[in-house]
């Protein structure tokens, strides 16, 4: 997989001069050999191949010594470019190659040359994102800017294209990145019923507590709120109470955050595929009966965290249709019992097969089956 990273470059005057030289040389070589092709064709109806032209480069150096001052890779690349232009022309993708003009597409391309000498590995292009410098042939280190949060690119540098545009300099670094995503092999699959009570039930009939001890802190918040109401406006005391209250809320938020991380870590560490309902959170909060039962931690946050952890750990999160009646279907015989809509029913007996169900466990099992069906369709089994 190839990926290009473009950085703004800040060359000093000496470096600018060198860059301009290489751009000019590239253009010169391109035009020189384009002219040669045109003339050869006129005279002999035959033209030299790209490699024959490359072999002529040393002769050109003698005739035009300034070519030695620029980047040497770029001249060969210029000839490859010319060859591509001809190929595209013969494939009817382009019109006939034209001479390059100064100020239009001012650029040159250089390759990363690797070698090892006395046990030291050497590369002609080096990118240092920590110190924000790029090392290029003939130019040494140049300051760059871009990708502020990127500290390292994993992969091999293939080439760099140096561009000048409206007096500004850019470098596009082509990197061959390795595909680091390992093959996905699901071993453990779980369905979870997020439910509306304080517990998450898994299809392994495991109960994960979805609450934390908050009685003390809530009591404290209540007390402080009362004190705040009594405190004189603008007083020092009032200010102190306010700070204390702020800290309490902060603590509550942190407890919530840690709990979300605990639950999502547990689920993503123990399972490869996690199946859940695609809940309509907003609607749930609007529905008073459900909103009253909603847990300490916002389900929406939990799902978001779960999603991002699955992505990070190469796990799969499958969401099943929010209208799938997971609570009402008997996981053993598939009978749909519409009476179970009533949220207060925690246990029920299937009228058809007489299995006695725990509401949430049964739902978790149904969610697992439904999600598995969905997963199998995606892998075309
Ligand atoms: Zn049944």
Boltz pocket constraint, residues with backbone or C-beta under 6 A from the ligand:
constraints:
  - pocket:
      binder: B
      contacts: [[A, 330], [A, 331], [A, 332], [A, 333], [A, 334], [A, 335], [A, 350], [A, 351], [A, 352], [A, 353], [A, 354], [A, 355]]
      max_distance: 6.0
